[in-house]
Amino acid sequence: MTKKGKHTVLFICLGNICRSPAGEGIMKSLVEKAGLQDEFEIDSAGIGNWHVGQLPDSRMRKCGAEHGYNFNSHARQFQKSDFGRFETIVVMDNENYRAITSMASCQADKDKVVRMADFLTHHREYTTVPDPYYGDYSDFELVITLLEDACQGLLNNLVEE
């Protein structure tokens, strides 16, 4: 935990309109169900600035709603200062990992960056959470399934620390 006594978690994807806001929303839901919302600060950001200020992709919001989630955060771009704000920075794929770790100014910052797929417990055949943006609705469904699994694994990991 950080000095504030909270687990601080930042989800990262390319544009912050599909995977990372879904990760943020699912994690917030799991934390709330566990009654731990006072112990967590959860946010999301994108590597690029193309969608800053926008709501998540309408397909992701629709898919999330069908699973009982409300993905309503507004996109923002990752800033180097986020290394100071968050203890855990969760990336969705290897490209995200390279982009974020390349911005780290020290090994301690690099060590904060983890891969979402490393927390999968039921879908270990996946090594990344694939970007659904150019896919069809089934790709969004897959992302929700993977994130539900991995967010539960991440939550368990953080609570056990």
Sequence and secondary structure as in RCSB ss.txt:
>XXXX:A:sequence
MTKKGKHTVLFICLGNICRSPAGEGIMKSLVEKAGLQDEFEIDSAGIGNWHVGQLPDSRMRKCGAEHGYNFNSHA
RQFQKSDFGRFETIVVMDNENYRAITSMASCQADKDKVVRMADFLTHHREYTTVPDPYYGDYSDFELVITLLEDA
CQGLLNNLVEE
>XXXX:A:secstr
  TTSSEEEEEEESSSSSHHHHHHHHHHHHHHHTT GGGEEEEEEESS TTTT    HHHHHHHHHTT       
 B  TTHHHH SEEEESSHHHHHHHHTT SSHHHHHTEEEGGGG SS TT SS    TTS HHHHHHHHHHHHHH
HHHHHHHHHH 
